[in-house]
Amino acid sequence: MDILILTHSYPDEKNKWRGTFIKDQAKALSEIHDVTVVYFTVDNNRLAPFTNFSFSKNITGNLTEYSVTVPRSFPVINQVKYLFVTYKFISDHILNKKKIDIIHSHLSYPAGFLGTIIYKIKRIPNVITEHTWIRKYFRSPIHKICVKYALNNCSLIIAVSNALKTDIQNFSTNSISVVPNVVDIERFPLAERKRDENINLGLLGGLSNYRKGLDLLIKAASKLSIINFIIHIGGTGSLLDSYKRMAKEYQVDEKCKFYGEIQPEKVPDYFSNLDIFVLASRDETFGMVVIEAMSVGLPVIATKCGGPQEIVTPSSGLLVSPENVDELVDAIEQMSVKLETYDRIAIRKYTSDTYGYNAFRNSISKIYNDVFESVRARR
């Protein structure tokens, strides 16, 4: 099939972390399909209301990637211009030059909305994969209307977890399938580190808000009865200094190593120095970092905050209640004394079998075929 992926979240030179899970899906699909990605964004640093766009193109095997940049325009009309210019680019540079079988839009707005508009005009089925809680889109009444239109008028919705599916059902009566995110298992070799005197705990994520629960992990660290431990903290953001002060306040600053931003290519090395990965999040629609940690064979401790409870099994880790520091303390201490009972090879195999490229391709290809045949039958 010829697949067109639309997204406003995709890694580039300025932000190598953004939308890496979407790029992984595109790579996985390109091994059996012809895939074209259109990544579109607004350049908010450049006011040029009468300039259309600039773009770049990259081809790797069956994967063609377009990066389309639209300069910022005047308030209100900015979003209209953004959507119109992107639609025109897609129409002129892709749809008029090749036959697309399926549009796969990531995130309901703007990609899902744009893909649904194309579906209505061109009759090319549009599948939306949603990655975030729906209410987070509702920045204005217009955004709410656009998101609900996309969800109710696209060909099919894919949620990355059952928790997210339940959330979407509050806003759409459309068909919803669940297909979890994919991990490039080859990027994460099995970690076979030798144990030392410390229990090495790790947390990795953005530190611009309290979503990842680093504050909870710091509080838990101050209550641990085990003495020999180190918390390896990867990530940066506006709260980084606040977290460092908090670690000092709770007298665990000597136990906390802050690494700042870790580039994606360095993440496997970061994981290889850990014994346990901890994600104390307050909410997660999925938990991409959990399956990345499990890919190297790490046992994980995560909160039952949405996606993680659908990922972590008794043989791969422990689940605790969100916002519960005492449960987090108990889990860390319990896992620390039973580390040898976790089979790293088995954890990696489970992750590969469940979230690897083959599992993803099998699920998504069936959806593509079903949607394509359904739309063709109605023509």
C-alpha positions, 0 to 999 in steps of 0.5 A: 500500500501507499501510506501518507502519514500526517503529523505536526510532531516528528523529530528534527534537528531542533528537537530530536525527542519530539514524535520519535514514536511516530518516526518509529511507526513510519520506519516499521511500516516502510519495511512492507509499505511505501510510506510518505510522511508530511511533518508540518509546523509553524515557525513562530519566530518568523512573521511572514503572513504573505509567504507560503512555506518552505520544505525539505525532502529526505528519502530512505528506502521506502520512506519519504519524509517531507518537512513543511514549515509555514511562517507565522501569520497574524492572530486568528488567521494563523491557524487557517493559513497553516491548514490551508497551506499544508493542504495545498502542499499535500495536494500539489506535491503528493496527491497529484503525483501518486495514488495514496491508499490510506492517510494515517494522521497522528494526533486529532489536531491539526493532523487528524482534522486535516486528514479528515478534510482530505478524506471528505474531499478526495475520498482517501480513507483517514485513520487517526492515531491518538496519543493524548487525552482529548481535553488537552486539545480544547484550548478554544471553542474552535479547537474543540469543534475541529477535534470532535469533527475529526474524531467523528468523521474520520474512517477509524480511530486508533488509541495507543491504550485502552485507557485512552480509548475510554477517554475518546469514547466520551467525545466520539461514537466512531469505531476505535481500535487499540494499537500500542506504540512500537519500539525499535528493539534493535536500538536497545541491546540487552543490558548485561551490567555487573551489579555493584554495591549500589541499587541504580534507579533511573527516571527519564522524561521532560522536567517542565511539569510535575507529570513524570512524578520526579518529586514523588521519587525524591520524596520516596528516596528520603524514606528508603531503608536501603542505604546504597542507591543512586537515582539517575535522572535524565531530562531537562526543563523549566523545573530542573533547578526546582527539582535539584533544590528539592533533592537538597531539601529532602537530603538526598541530593548526594544520591541524585545524579542529574544528567540534563537532556539525553539525546535519543541515541544515548538513551540505550547507554543510559539504560545500561547503567541502571538496575531498575527503571522508575516512572512515577507519573501522574498520568500517561496515555501509554508510557513509551519510556517504559517499553524502551527500558524493558527492551534492554531487560530492565524491570520497571516500577510504574504507576497505574495512571493510564497506559503503564498498567497495560504494559507492566506484567508481574514478571516485568515489574511492579505497579503502584498507585499514583501520588502514593509515596509509601507504595513507591517506597515499598515497591523500590525496596521489594524489587531491590531485594528480589532483583535476581528473580527478574529475567532480563532476557524474558523481559526483553523478549516479551517487549519485542513480541508485544511492541516490536515492529512485527507485532505493530505491522501485523495489527496496523496492516489488518486495520489498513486493509479493513478500512480500505475495503470498507471505503471501497465497498461504499464507493 
